[in-house]
Amino acid sequence: MLPSLSNIFPGMSFGERLEKTLLPALTLTLVVTAHMMRMTRAAILNLMAQPYIEMARLKGMRPLRVIWRHALPNALAPIVNVVALNLAYLVTGVVVVEVVFVYPGIGQLFVDSVKLRDIPVVQACCLIFAAAYILLNLTADILSIISNPRLRHPK
């Protein structure tokens, strides 16, 4: 149904580009999305047993409003961490997807450079992957501190 090679050329129409990139994009996102949804569900269910959630229910708030107004803001810190770690996984997982689907990118450059024993290019690719991983983890830590007021002040 979808092509296994995903080479994109400048003269291609939008539909052709979408068709060629759909399979690699699905490959990268389906695993990560399932993990993020499972962790979000676990974080929310963990908070649903808290007394302030029970009090909101007893006041007569609708269940969806209780989740959006009370549970989700408090569950945001672990969700942000999971999202950032999954994005970091995507940065390194793109190497496999680019090689499998013959998609030209930094992952394909990395593998070709390893084959050709081009050490400076391999080091540069590793540095780019490491920098992206570190920046995503730093962003996750900053966002979790911003989203959780209890983490802003030392004990």
Backbone torsions as a table, in degrees:
resi	resn	phi	psi	omega
1	MET	NA	-40.7	179.8
2	LEU	-118.4	148.2	-178.4
3	PRO	-71.4	145.3	180.0
4	SER	-83.9	-20.2	175.1
5	LEU	-100.1	139.2	-175.1
6	SER	-126.6	47.5	175.3
7	ASN	-75.6	134.1	-178.3
8	ILE	-116.8	135.7	-179.6
9	PHE	-118.3	156.6	-176.9
10	PRO	-60.1	-29.6	-176.4
11	GLY	-88.0	6.3	-175.8
12	MET	-77.4	149.0	176.3
13	SER	-77.9	167.7	-178.8
14	PHE	-63.1	-38.5	179.4
15	GLY	-64.1	-41.0	177.9
16	GLU	-66.5	-40.5	177.6
17	ARG	-63.1	-42.4	179.0
18	LEU	-63.2	-42.5	179.2
19	GLU	-64.2	-40.3	-177.8
20	LYS	-73.2	-32.1	-176.9
21	THR	-96.4	-4.2	-177.1
22	LEU	-66.1	-45.3	-177.9
23	LEU	-65.9	-45.7	175.5
24	PRO	-63.5	-37.7	179.6
25	ALA	-65.9	-42.0	177.1
26	LEU	-64.4	-37.8	178.8
27	THR	-60.9	-41.9	-179.2
28	LEU	-74.1	-37.6	-169.6
29	THR	-90.8	-28.6	-174.1
30	LEU	-64.5	-43.1	-179.8
31	VAL	-66.3	-43.3	-177.6
32	VAL	-69.2	-39.9	-179.9
33	THR	-63.9	-42.3	178.8
34	ALA	-61.6	-42.2	179.0
35	HIS	-65.7	-42.5	179.3
36	MET	-65.0	-40.6	179.3
37	MET	-65.8	-40.8	179.1
38	ARG	-64.7	-42.1	179.6
39	MET	-69.6	-36.6	176.4
40	THR	-63.8	-44.0	178.5
41	ARG	-62.2	-42.7	179.9
42	ALA	-65.2	-40.1	179.7
43	ALA	-66.2	-40.8	180.0
44	ILE	-69.7	-43.3	179.1
45	LEU	-63.5	-33.3	176.9
46	ASN	-64.3	-36.7	-179.9
47	LEU	-80.8	-20.1	-175.9
48	MET	-67.4	-15.2	178.7
49	ALA	-92.9	2.6	-178.5
50	GLN	-74.5	152.4	-178.4
51	PRO	-62.3	-36.1	-178.4
52	TYR	-69.5	-28.0	175.1
53	ILE	-71.1	-42.0	178.1
54	GLU	-63.2	-38.4	178.2
55	MET	-65.6	-39.6	177.6
56	ALA	-64.1	-38.5	176.3
57	ARG	-65.6	-41.6	-179.2
58	LEU	-66.7	-26.3	176.3
59	LYS	-72.4	-14.4	177.3
60	GLY	99.7	15.8	177.8
61	MET	-69.7	147.7	177.1
62	ARG	-65.9	147.0	-177.2
63	PRO	-58.2	-39.8	-180.0
64	LEU	-67.1	-36.5	177.7
65	ARG	-68.8	-35.8	176.5
66	VAL	-62.2	-42.1	-179.2
67	ILE	-67.2	-48.8	-176.4
68	TRP	-69.6	-38.2	-173.0
69	ARG	-87.7	-35.4	-172.8
70	HIS	-112.5	-44.5	-173.6
71	ALA	-80.7	-46.4	-174.6
72	LEU	-62.8	-44.7	178.2
73	PRO	-60.9	-33.1	179.5
74	ASN	-80.7	-21.0	178.5
75	ALA	-94.5	3.9	-174.3
76	LEU	-68.4	-35.0	-177.4
77	ALA	-61.3	-50.8	177.4
78	PRO	-66.6	-31.4	179.3
79	ILE	-66.6	-41.8	179.0
80	VAL	-62.6	-41.7	178.6
81	ASN	-62.4	-42.1	179.9
82	VAL	-66.3	-41.3	179.3
83	VAL	-62.7	-44.6	-179.1
84	ALA	-66.4	-40.3	178.2
85	LEU	-66.7	-35.4	177.0
86	ASN	-70.0	-35.4	175.3
87	LEU	-66.1	-37.0	175.6
88	ALA	-64.8	-37.7	175.5
89	TYR	-62.9	-38.0	178.8
90	LEU	-64.7	-36.9	-179.9
91	VAL	-61.5	-42.2	179.2
92	THR	-83.6	-27.7	179.2
93	GLY	-74.2	-15.6	-180.0
94	VAL	-68.4	-22.0	178.1
95	VAL	-61.2	-48.3	-179.0
96	VAL	-64.9	-43.4	-178.1
97	VAL	-65.0	-41.0	179.2
98	GLU	-65.8	-35.7	179.2
99	VAL	-72.0	-43.3	-177.9
100	VAL	-65.8	-43.2	-176.4
101	PHE	-95.4	9.0	179.3
102	VAL	49.9	50.2	179.8
103	TYR	-99.9	123.1	-177.1
104	PRO	-72.9	122.4	179.9
105	GLY	-168.6	-169.1	-177.1
106	ILE	-68.8	-30.4	176.5
107	GLY	-66.4	-43.7	177.1
108	GLN	-65.7	-39.0	176.2
109	LEU	-61.6	-40.5	179.2
110	PHE	-61.6	-48.5	-179.0
111	VAL	-66.2	-42.4	178.4
112	ASP	-63.8	-36.8	179.1
113	SER	-69.9	-33.9	175.7
114	VAL	-66.5	-41.8	178.3
115	LYS	-61.7	-39.7	-177.8
116	LEU	-88.0	-0.7	-179.3
117	ARG	57.4	42.3	177.2
118	ASP	-91.4	87.6	-170.5
119	ILE	-61.2	-44.4	-179.7
120	PRO	-60.8	-38.0	178.9
121	VAL	-70.1	-39.1	176.9
122	VAL	-61.5	-44.0	179.1
123	GLN	-64.5	-39.6	179.1
124	ALA	-65.2	-42.2	177.8
125	CYS	-63.6	-43.3	177.8
126	CYS	-62.0	-39.1	179.0
127	LEU	-65.4	-39.7	178.1
128	ILE	-65.9	-45.1	178.3
129	PHE	-63.0	-42.2	179.8
130	ALA	-66.1	-41.6	178.9
131	ALA	-63.9	-41.3	178.1
132	ALA	-64.0	-41.2	179.7
133	TYR	-64.2	-45.1	-179.5
134	ILE	-66.2	-43.0	179.1
135	LEU	-64.4	-37.6	177.6
136	LEU	-67.7	-39.5	176.7
137	ASN	-66.7	-39.6	177.2
138	LEU	-63.6	-43.1	177.1
139	THR	-61.7	-40.0	178.7
140	ALA	-64.2	-42.4	179.3
141	ASP	-64.7	-43.1	179.5
142	ILE	-64.9	-44.0	179.8
143	LEU	-66.8	-34.7	178.0
144	SER	-70.5	-33.3	175.6
145	ILE	-69.3	-40.1	178.8
146	ILE	-66.9	-39.7	-175.8
147	SER	-78.4	-19.8	-179.1
148	ASN	-117.6	107.5	-177.2
149	PRO	-64.1	-23.8	179.7
150	ARG	-68.3	-23.6	179.6
151	LEU	-84.1	-11.7	-177.6
152	ARG	-75.1	-26.9	-175.7
153	HIS	-113.7	136.7	176.8
154	PRO	-69.9	154.8	-178.0
155	LYS	-77.9	NA	NA
